[in-house]
């Protein structure tokens, strides 16, 4: 019986494991090693780790964890979770192993879908990105294109103006902007192209131009796009965990979900950056220690 099983080995999961392990909890971290940022070349805005490669960040994190005999790591995938009558949990993994634990931290992250643009996957993570806070500085001298396919992503336009004055918005054949929004784009010297994108052209991941169905080939040396994030997890329905209007798990500051003994941290609670996910995992680890200490403290 483990004190804590953490599902997901990204910044949130590793941080939760580190804090819980240092709190003398018997911790198992389960990770299938399929991170969303696998294509990312560098991670930014994390103090002392600015510019670190994601795989190096994960390796250093695991090295930190394995210094503690109370923490172990298993490369696997959790397929099912069942709450038992004694309020503990049984997890079944893809490899067929059954694991029992008192507490669970869900830190699985999200899956994303890129815009429906030919060859965009060749540039994503190298010269096309999704987070201006993560990569805006590196792209500030480039001629940029922002590919958005719904009004929900229009806020990225205003954010990117902070880093560049050479910005073109492409909706890839979607028409969702009203006249006032178009006027505001023109007021900020931002060109709008609503024609469908035929393909992106470049070399070794470096964007050089964007071709539209009208035949126009627009020179662009970098860009951003709005991805669609899929936070569908069977554990939420299996266990009846409360989610918000956007489908993300609802937690308090200590990572508690609506189910006692289950905590959540990182992107599964809403899109976040590397340092934010790590912070949430840290707080979930503290929550576990605080709850365990409260339960075992003797009173009259």
Secondary structure as UniProt FT lines:
FT   STRAND          2..7
FT   HELIX           11..22
FT   TURN            23..24
FT   STRAND          27..31
FT   HELIX           36..39
FT   TURN            47..48
FT   TURN            50..51
FT   HELIX           54..65
FT   TURN            66..67
FT   TURN            69..70
FT   STRAND          71..75
FT   STRAND          78..83
FT   TURN            85..86
FT   STRAND          89..93
FT   TURN            94..95
FT   STRAND          98..106
FT   STRAND          111..113
FT   TURN            118..119
FT   HELIX           120..122
FT   TURN            125..127
FT   STRAND          128..129
FT   HELIX           132..135
FT   TURN            136..141
FT   STRAND          144..147
FT   HELIX           151..153
FT   HELIX           155..160
FT   TURN            161..163
FT   STRAND          167..170
FT   TURN            172..173
FT   HELIX           179..187
FT   TURN            188..189
FT   STRAND          191..193
FT   STRAND          197..203
FT   TURN            204..205
FT   STRAND          206..212
FT   TURN            213..214
FT   STRAND          217..219
FT   STRAND          222..225
FT   STRAND          228..230
FT   HELIX           234..239
FT   TURN            245..246
FT   TURN            253..254
FT   TURN            260..261
FT   STRAND          262..264
FT   HELIX           266..269
FT   HELIX           274..296
//
